[in-house]
Amino acid sequence: MSEVVQVVVRYGFEVLSLNRLYAHHMLRNPATGRVLEKNGFKKEGLLRQRVLKWGQYEDVALLAILRQDWQANVGN
């Protein structure tokens, strides 16, 4: 999964010339959050009861990475 995130981030910044990428993940799935953080994403907030899944509202974390942070990490 980490390799996929790296490819998507690189594509977003190099090909699409984006300045910011963001992602959400449900709190009950912390592994996804760890993958995002490992790839430079920073926690920005918590969206309480954002998603209704299987009849239950779920909290969602919001993470993002900026072009300048990514460039600092990859040495560009």
TIZA-141368 format. One record per atom (N, C-alpha, C): x, y, z. Coordinates in steps of 0.05 Angstrom, whole numbers, padded with zeros to 5 digits, always signed. Layout:
<kolkols>
XYZ...
</kolkols>
This chain:
<kolkols>
+00016-00024+00000+00000+00000+00000+00017+00025+00000+00040+00024+00015+00057+00048+00017+00068+00056-00011+00074+00036-00027+00085+00042-00054+00064+00056-00071+00039+00048-00068+00017+00061-00083+00015+00090-00075+00016+00096-00049+00014+00123-00039+00037+00140-00051+00061+00129-00051+00084+00144-00062+00080+00151-00091+00069+00132-00107+00065+00137-00135+00043+00159-00139+00022+00157-00124+00000+00177-00127+00009+00204-00118+00024+00206-00097+00034+00232-00088+00053+00244-00108+00072+00228-00118+00090+00238-00139+00075+00248-00164+00056+00232-00173+00039+00240-00196+00025+00266-00190+00013+00269-00167-00001+00294-00160+00016+00318-00161+00040+00316-00150+00058+00339-00149+00073+00344-00175+00083+00323-00188+00100+00326-00212+00084+00329-00237+00063+00314-00241+00048+00314-00266+00025+00334-00265+00010+00333-00243-00013+00351-00241-00007+00378-00229+00017+00382-00219+00027+00407-00207+00008+00417-00184-00001+00398-00168-00018+00405-00145+00000+00416-00123-00012+00431-00106+00003+00442-00083-00004+00426-00057-00027+00413-00057-00035+00399-00032-00051+00374-00040-00046+00353-00026-00061+00328-00028-00072+00321-00001-00097+00311+00000-00108+00303+00026-00121+00276+00024-00124+00264+00047-00137+00237+00049-00152+00235+00075-00173+00218+00074-00188+00212+00098-00185+00182+00104-00187+00176+00130-00189+00148+00137-00206+00145+00163-00220+00124+00165-00236+00119+00189-00218+00112+00212-00225+00123+00236-00208+00119+00259-00206+00090+00267-00226+00074+00261-00224+00046+00269-00205+00030+00250-00193+00044+00231-00173+00031+00214-00147+00047+00216-00133+00044+00239-00108+00060+00243-00086+00053+00224-00086+00029+00213-00064+00021+00194-00063+00040+00170-00085+00048+00160-00086+00067+00137-00073+00093+00145-00079+00102+00169-00067+00127+00179-00037+00125+00181-00027+00102+00190+00002+00098+00192+00015+00098+00164+00002+00086+00145+00013+00087+00117+00015+00115+00107-00005+00131+00111-00005+00159+00102+00017+00175+00117+00019+00171+00143+00039+00186+00158+00067+00178+00150+00071+00152+00144+00097+00142+00135+00105+00156+00109+00085+00164+00093+00091+00177+00067+00089+00207+00068+00091+00219+00093+00093+00247+00095+00067+00263+00101+00045+00249+00102+00020+00263+00108+00019+00270+00138+00008+00294+00144+00005+00303+00171-00024+00305+00179-00030+00298+00204-00057+00300+00214-00066+00329+00214-00090+00334+00204-00101+00361+00204-00127+00363+00220-00141+00341+00224-00165+00344+00239-00181+00318+00241-00203+00320+00256-00221+00298+00260-00249+00306+00252-00261+00290+00235-00289+00296+00226-00306+00276+00241-00319+00286+00262-00335+00268+00279-00360+00259+00265-00366+00234+00267-00389+00221+00255-00393+00230+00226-00372+00229+00211-00373+00238+00183-00386+00218+00164-00383+00193+00170-00391+00172+00151-00411+00153+00165-00433+00147+00151-00452+00127+00160-00445+00101+00146-00435+00081+00162-00428+00056+00150-00440+00033+00166-00454+00016+00153-00468-00007+00165-00485+00002+00189-00499+00024+00185-00518+00033+00205-00505+00048+00229-00479+00053+00228-00465+00066+00250-00448+00089+00239-00450+00112+00253-00434+00135+00245-00405+00131+00254-00386+00137+00236-00358+00133+00241-00343+00160+00240-00324+00163+00259-00306+00186+00259-00285+00182+00237-00276+00203+00225-00257+00202+00203-00234+00222+00208-00210+00213+00204-00186+00231+00207-00180+00243+00179-00171+00268+00180-00163+00282+00156-00133+00287+00157-00119+00278+00136-00090+00282+00135-00083+00296+00108-00061+00310+00107-00053+00323+00082-00023+00325+00080-00014+00329+00055+00014+00334+00050+00016+00357+00031+00035+00375+00036+00039+00398+00019+00063+00393+00000+00063+00406-00023+00085+00403-00042+00112+00410-00028+00113+00431-00013+00139+00439+00000+00149+00417+00020+00130+00404+00034+00138+00383+00052+00148+00359+00037+00135+00352+00015+00143+00330-00002+00170+00334-00014+00174+00359-00024+00200+00366-00036+00223+00364-00016+00218+00372+00008+00238+00371+00029+00245+00342+00035+00226+00324+00033+00231+00296+00040+00244+00281+00017+00239+00288-00008+00251+00274-00030+00276+00287-00041+00283+00310-00029+00308+00323-00037+00307+00339-00062+00283+00347-00071+00281+00363-00095+00286+00393-00089
</kolkols>
